[in-house]
């Protein structure tokens, strides 16, 4: 991703979106709660959406690290 800054916004329809802070393009992730979930969570829907997005970002970090380590291992396996 080109931007180091991301922001979570609440959309007019009540969904939550993660987007690059300096761009107006499509959201990277959108979270939609069902009517039942909204009724259950009430004002806590913001906290749950932030937690879901945070977990996703952490997982992407782990995957990125694994890919980087895999690329390094590949370099050392190459024999000419």
N, C-alpha and C positions, 0 to 999 in steps of 0.2 A: 504494500500500500504506500502511496506517495505521501500521504499526510500522517504526521505523527500525532495529530490531535483528532480524537473522535468525540462525538457527542450523542447522548441519548435524548431523543425528543418524543413528546407525546403528540400524536397526529390528531387532527380534528375528529376522526372517527373513534378515538379512544385507544387505538393501537399504539405501540411503542416502536421506535425505529432507532437503529444505530447508523450514524452517517459520519462522513468526513466533515470536520468542522469548517473547512474552508471551501467546500463545494456545495452546489445545489443539485447534484446528480441523484441517482437512485440510492435508496437506503442499502446498506450492506446486509442488514438483518432487520426483519420486522417480526414483532411478537403480537399475536392476536389472542386475546382471552375470550373464551366463550361467554355467553350471557350468564350461565351458571357460575363460572369461575369469577366473573366480575362481581356477582352478588355475594359470593362467599368471601372474596378478598377485600371488598369494599375499597377503602383508601390505601390498603396495603399492596394493591396491584403495582404501584410504582416500585416498591421495594422488591417485589418478586421479579419484575421485569429487569431491574438493575442486576439482581443476583443471577438471573439466567444469562444475561449478556456477559457479565463478569466471568462466569464459568466458561462460556464459549471462548472468550478472549484468552483465558488461561490455558485452555485446551489447545488453541491454535499456537500458543507459545511453546507448549510441550512438543507438538507435532513439528513445528519449525526447527526446534533444537534437534529432534531425532533425524530430520531430513539433512540438516547441516552436518551432523555427526556421520551420517551414512555417506554423504558426499566426501568427507575427509577420509573415511575408511576406504572408499573406492579409489582415491588417489594413491593410497599406500599399497593397494592390491595390484595395481597396474605394473606389469613387468615388461620391459622392452628388451 
